[in-house]
Each structure stands twice: as structure tokens, then as C-alpha cells.
Amino acid sequence: MRKRLHWLTLVAGLSLVLAACGASGKSSTTDKNASSGSTTTAKASGQTVEVAAVWSGDEQAAFQKVLDAFTAKTGIKTSFSSTGDDIATVLGTRLQGGQPPDVAVLPQPGLLNDLAKAGSLKPIDDVAGSLVDQHYSKDWRNLGTVDGKLYGVWFKAANKSTFWYRKASFKDAGVQPPTTWKDLQTVASTLSDAGTTPFSLGGANGWTLTDWFENVYLRTAGPDKYDQLAKHQIPWTDPSVKTALTTLSDVFGKPKWLAGGTEGALANDMPKSVTTVFSEPSKAAMVYEGDFVASTITKETPAKLGTDADFFPFPEIGSSGKSVVGGGDVAVLMKDTDPGKQLVKFLATPEAAEVWAKQGGYTSPNKDLDTKAYPDDITRRSAEQLTSATVFRFDLSDLQPAAFGGTDGQGMWKLLQDFLRNPANVDSIQQQLEAAATAAYKK
């Protein structure tokens, strides 16, 4: 859902542990049908698979129903371990003790990369590769691949390219949801002229501003440059970054378009930015953030999804096409066991995704899941936007060292807040971003 931060601060220490101990676990009989990509229908009574993930509460309960469906299909019992946000520490400790779970569900590609490079994961091309090729776009396979080998099946996703708006505000101003960045400026201007503040920003949380930047950068620079910047293969002083920041200033540089002005935008956290739009009286017409905004609207405002609140995809810029920035959770095999392999295969199927989709609060990256499984039109359209995207890229700041991309008061978070304060200061912000990135990558 939102940024999962804590494990990022632990990756460096975890990598040392993983490199020293690697993975463990006894090998067992491999599935003869693994290479075909078909899930087994034979019952395997007496076997148990352990799976560890960050989920707790409602998410854990929903995933347990997926595990129950797996047991009903295969006869393999399951044991779920909730790690909380300390998943890197928990897995590192268990690896050091020689007792990793059969399967883990990781919240970031960075942790997958670290575990794979340390030899602590099992390649799964012969286990679920054909299923991934069948049911997922190439971008999702690439996200689960390290050094040419497939290690992960992305089971849960987040669409972070959604713009949420108050339907009454748009109706009163006579405007429609925009499809391009230019249209967004026109809609904002019309709303402002009609006496309605166009945007609410949650700038007190620096990560919301990185999400703004990432969506604009992907659309102005393209996926190749995005990948290069994510790996620091090009500097933050690159002209492509300047273009993105200058484009962002179309919104950030107009205080009258921001609820509470610049200072108000910097004072609001993410939930406040949402309630500013959808509570009574409303103080703004729209707010950008990910699909999880739907939950905030439902839980913290009187607005009803579909009736009072709706979303449109983050607008296209130039020839960007249908691009989506997002996040997700990836299932990996940590022990060479048949029950673990069977679970990984099951999680790669639309059948598994459908179990959670029907419960709500979930988006699947599996393009062959029938979207009728989702319980409402809002979730359905958000999922379709994600799976039909021409280009999908993982949240860029989550791919950075924690000191640069995931820490309050420094790096991208702080510097984009500084940029919001002074959007004309593009060159200086670029130089500061590059200096902070260089220092973080050296650690």
C-alpha cells in the first residue's frame, strides 16, 4: 500500500548476513509438471508449507483465504508467519539459523535482489516461469528477475497513478476528468476561476512528492531513462530531470491552486490531503495519490466512492501513452521443497488472485484475472489501468538507498519539499539531489 520503510534501513546489514550463510533447506521431490506451468491437482496430504509475509490484520486474513484455497486444491497444509515491517531482520535471523520459510512474500524488489544475489533464493523458471509468461506482462517478469534468472511471482500490486476528484466540484465547474497534462492545467484553471481550489497536496509526507515526481518523470523521460535514473546510471543533474521538475512546477508553482497555499500543502499529511477534498466543507477539488486513497475516503470522510468520489488515470504527457507507477508484493522460494514450489505456482494463477480480489482491498498484476472478481467499479477500473498499462515501473524512490529515497527529512523527501517551497529553484535542487544520491550510493 504505502511506502514500506523499515526494511530498507536494514538491507545493508542483512546483505552481510545473507552472504555469510546463504539459504538452507532440504531438497525434496520436484514436481514433474513444473515445466509445463500447470498447477497440480493431486492431493498431497501430510505435507505443510510455511509462508512468511509482512501482512497482518485484514490483509493476513484475506491472504489466509488464498492459502485455504491452495490447501483445498492440493491437500498441502499451510503455516503463515507474519513478520511485520521487520521482514528483512526476521528473514536474516532465520537464514542465519538455517530455518528460512519455504516461501516468503517480499514488499520490495530491492530485498528480492539482495536475497537472490546472496544465494538465498531458489530460481523458479522451471517452477512457474511459463505461468508468469502466460499471465503477466514482461515488466512484471523483469521485476522478478535477477541476473537473468526468475526468482519471484508478483502476487499483489498497487496502482500509484490515480488522481482522485470530488465529482460535485467538477460538475459545478462544468469540467470533465482530464486525460493529458495540458488538459489538467485547463481543468485546474477553470476550477480556480469558478472559486474552487484545484489541488490538495500531502507535502508533509515527502514520499507523496516523490510519487508526483516519478509519475511526471516516467511520462516526460520515458521508461529507459527512468530505469537509468533508478540505478543512478545517469545523474540527477541530467536534462531529463530538469524537464520533469519544470513540468511539476506547472502545479507546484501556483500557490493559488493549492489548498492552504504552499505552506498548507507542506503542512498536510497524506490522509489530511484526502479529507481536505472529500470532507464537508470541501476545500479542494482533487488529490493525487495511489489506489489506497479509496480506503482513506471510505474510512475518514462521508464521501461515497462512485457517488461522491472517483478517480482518473494520471494524465499522459506528450507521447507517454498509458504509463503506471506502482508497487507490489512478490512471492519467492527460499527452500527447495515441493510444497513451496506448488504454492509459488498457485500464486501465479488467476485462480489464486481471484480469491483475494473478491474480498476487496487488493489489486492483482495478473492480466488474466477476470476483473468481474473485484467487488466494485472503482477497484475494477484501477486494476484494469494497471494491467493494461503500456509501461509499468516500480516506485523509483523505493529502488534507491534508504538514505536517499526512503528517509524523512533527507534525500528525495526533503529536497522535493524544498522544491515545493521554491519551484523556480530547479538547477539548485538538481545539484542537491545528485549530491545526496552520490553520498547514499557510496555507503
FENWONOR-V443888 format. One record per residue. RES is the residue in three letters. PHI is phi in radians with two decimals (* if undefined). Layout:
BEGIN
RES&PHI  RES&PHI
END
This chain:
BEGIN
MET&*  ARG&-1.50  LYS&-1.09  ARG&-1.72  LEU&-1.75  HIS&-1.09  TRP&-1.12  LEU&-1.07  THR&-1.29  LEU&-1.86  VAL&-1.08  ALA&-1.04  GLY&-1.18  LEU&-1.10  SER&-1.03  LEU&-1.15  VAL&-1.13  LEU&-1.14  ALA&-1.10  ALA&-1.36  CYS&-1.94  GLY&1.10  ALA&-1.70  SER&-2.39  GLY&2.17  LYS&-1.30  SER&-1.33  SER&-2.32  THR&-1.04  THR&-1.44  ASP&-1.35  LYS&-1.15  ASN&-1.69  ALA&-1.01  SER&-1.20  SER&-1.38  GLY&1.47  SER&-1.53  THR&-1.39  THR&-1.25  THR&-2.00  ALA&-1.27  LYS&-1.39  ALA&-2.19  SER&-1.11  GLY&1.63  GLN&-1.68  THR&-2.37  VAL&-2.07  GLU&-1.78  VAL&-2.23  ALA&-2.03  ALA&-2.72  VAL&-1.34  TRP&-1.17  SER&-2.54  GLY&0.99  ASP&-1.09  GLU&-1.16  GLN&-1.11  ALA&-1.10  ALA&-1.17  PHE&-1.18  GLN&-1.07  LYS&-1.17  VAL&-1.13  LEU&-1.13  ASP&-1.11  ALA&-1.15  PHE&-1.10  THR&-1.11  ALA&-1.09  LYS&-1.39  THR&-1.93  GLY&1.46  ILE&-1.48  LYS&-1.31  THR&-2.22  SER&-2.32  PHE&-1.79  SER&-2.08  SER&-1.52  THR&-1.56  GLY&1.14  ASP&-1.28  ASP&-1.54  ILE&-1.05  ALA&-1.11  THR&-1.15  VAL&-1.08  LEU&-1.17  GLY&-1.07  THR&-1.14  ARG&-1.22  LEU&-1.12  GLN&-1.10  GLY&-1.53  GLY&1.32  GLN&-2.33  PRO&-1.26  PRO&-1.20  ASP&-1.08  VAL&-2.32  ALA&-2.19  VAL&-1.99  LEU&-1.74  PRO&-1.54  GLN&-2.62  PRO&-1.18  GLY&-1.08  LEU&-1.21  LEU&-1.02  ASN&-1.07  ASP&-1.10  LEU&-1.15  ALA&-1.14  LYS&-1.16  ALA&-1.47  GLY&1.37  SER&-1.74  LEU&-2.15  LYS&-1.76  PRO&-1.05  ILE&-2.17  ASP&-1.00  ASP&-1.43  VAL&-1.71  ALA&-2.39  GLY&-1.00  SER&-1.19  LEU&-1.17  VAL&-1.09  ASP&-1.08  GLN&-1.33  HIS&-1.88  TYR&-2.22  SER&-1.27  LYS&-1.06  ASP&-1.05  TRP&-1.24  ARG&-1.09  ASN&-1.05  LEU&-1.16  GLY&-1.69  THR&-1.94  VAL&-2.27  ASP&0.90  GLY&1.44  LYS&-2.00  LEU&-1.38  TYR&-2.14  GLY&-2.43  VAL&-1.97  TRP&-1.39  PHE&-1.73  LYS&-2.28  ALA&-2.34  ALA&-2.33  ASN&-1.64  LYS&-1.90  SER&-2.17  THR&-2.11  PHE&-1.90  TRP&-1.79  TYR&-2.41  ARG&-1.52  LYS&-1.09  ALA&-1.14  SER&-1.13  PHE&-1.16  LYS&-1.10  ASP&-1.10  ALA&-1.53  GLY&1.25  VAL&-2.06  GLN&-1.97  PRO&-0.97  PRO&-1.35  THR&-1.96  THR&-2.18  TRP&-1.08  LYS&-1.10  ASP&-1.10  LEU&-1.06  GLN&-1.13  THR&-1.13  VAL&-1.07  ALA&-1.07  SER&-1.12  THR&-1.13  LEU&-1.06  SER&-1.08  ASP&-1.12  ALA&-1.48  GLY&1.61  THR&-1.96  THR&-1.17  PRO&-1.17  PHE&-2.07  SER&-2.04  LEU&-2.03  GLY&-1.80  GLY&-1.20  ALA&-1.14  ASN&-1.69  GLY&-1.02  TRP&-1.16  THR&-1.15  LEU&-1.28  THR&-1.13  ASP&-1.15  TRP&-1.00  PHE&-1.03  GLU&-1.08  ASN&-1.16  VAL&-1.21  TYR&-1.12  LEU&-1.04  ARG&-1.42  THR&-1.65  ALA&-1.71  GLY&1.61  PRO&-1.16  ASP&-1.16  LYS&-1.11  TYR&-1.01  ASP&-1.11  GLN&-1.16  LEU&-1.18  ALA&-1.06  LYS&-1.70  HIS&1.01  GLN&-1.47  ILE&-2.16  PRO&-1.40  TRP&-1.27  THR&-1.54  ASP&-1.04  PRO&-0.97  SER&-1.13  VAL&-1.22  LYS&-1.06  THR&-1.04  ALA&-1.14  LEU&-1.13  THR&-1.10  THR&-1.13  LEU&-1.03  SER&-1.15  ASP&-1.02  VAL&-1.80  PHE&-1.10  GLY&-1.52  LYS&-2.13  PRO&-0.95  LYS&-1.18  TRP&-1.52  LEU&-1.91  ALA&-1.04  GLY&1.38  GLY&1.21  THR&-1.06  GLU&-1.16  GLY&-1.14  ALA&-1.11  LEU&-1.34  ALA&-1.55  ASN&-1.42  ASP&-1.49  MET&-1.05  PRO&-1.03  LYS&-1.12  SER&-1.11  VAL&-1.38  THR&-1.16  THR&-1.03  VAL&-1.50  PHE&-1.89  SER&-1.62  GLU&-1.88  PRO&-1.38  SER&-1.25  LYS&-2.03  ALA&-2.86  ALA&-1.69  MET&-2.70  VAL&-2.51  TYR&-1.62  GLU&-3.09  GLY&-1.27  ASP&-1.09  PHE&-1.21  VAL&-1.04  ALA&-0.99  SER&-1.16  THR&-1.12  ILE&-1.03  THR&-1.17  LYS&-1.49  GLU&-2.12  THR&-2.40  PRO&-1.41  ALA&-1.18  LYS&-1.91  LEU&-1.07  GLY&1.55  THR&-1.59  ASP&-1.83  ALA&-2.22  ASP&-2.64  PHE&-2.37  PHE&-2.32  PRO&-1.09  PHE&-0.92  PRO&-1.05  GLU&-1.26  ILE&-2.20  GLY&1.10  SER&-1.79  SER&-1.14  GLY&1.21  LYS&-1.47  SER&-1.95  VAL&-2.35  VAL&-1.77  GLY&-2.74  GLY&-2.39  GLY&3.03  ASP&-2.21  VAL&-2.09  ALA&-1.52  VAL&-2.25  LEU&-1.71  MET&-1.82  LYS&-2.31  ASP&-1.46  THR&-2.11  ASP&-1.12  PRO&-1.03  GLY&-1.11  LYS&-1.10  GLN&-1.12  LEU&-1.20  VAL&-1.03  LYS&-1.08  PHE&-1.09  LEU&-1.17  ALA&-1.50  THR&-1.75  PRO&-1.05  GLU&-1.00  ALA&-1.19  ALA&-1.09  GLU&-1.09  VAL&-1.05  TRP&-1.35  ALA&-0.97  LYS&-1.15  GLN&-1.49  GLY&1.52  GLY&1.16  TYR&-2.70  THR&-2.25  SER&-1.81  PRO&-1.42  ASN&-1.28  LYS&-1.25  ASP&-1.73  LEU&-1.22  ASP&-1.17  THR&-1.16  LYS&-1.14  ALA&-1.21  TYR&-1.24  PRO&-1.37  ASP&-2.65  ASP&-1.19  ILE&-1.05  THR&-1.08  ARG&-1.07  ARG&-1.20  SER&-1.11  ALA&-1.15  GLU&-1.13  GLN&-1.07  LEU&-1.21  THR&-1.33  SER&-1.72  ALA&-1.06  THR&-1.19  VAL&-2.32  PHE&-2.13  ARG&-2.36  PHE&-1.28  ASP&-0.76  LEU&-1.12  SER&-1.15  ASP&-1.26  LEU&-1.61  GLN&-1.60  PRO&-0.97  ALA&-0.99  ALA&-1.11  PHE&-1.78  GLY&-1.84  GLY&-2.53  THR&-2.28  ASP&-1.10  GLY&1.49  GLN&-2.69  GLY&1.02  MET&-1.02  TRP&-1.04  LYS&-1.19  LEU&-1.23  LEU&-1.31  GLN&-1.16  ASP&-1.09  PHE&-1.13  LEU&-1.06  ARG&-1.13  ASN&-2.49  PRO&-1.17  ALA&-1.42  ASN&-1.58  VAL&-1.15  ASP&-1.06  SER&-1.16  ILE&-1.11  GLN&-1.02  GLN&-1.10  GLN&-1.21  LEU&-1.09  GLU&-1.14  ALA&-1.11  ALA&-1.20  ALA&-1.14  THR&-1.04  ALA&-1.14  ALA&-1.20  TYR&-1.26  LYS&-1.39  LYS&-1.30
END
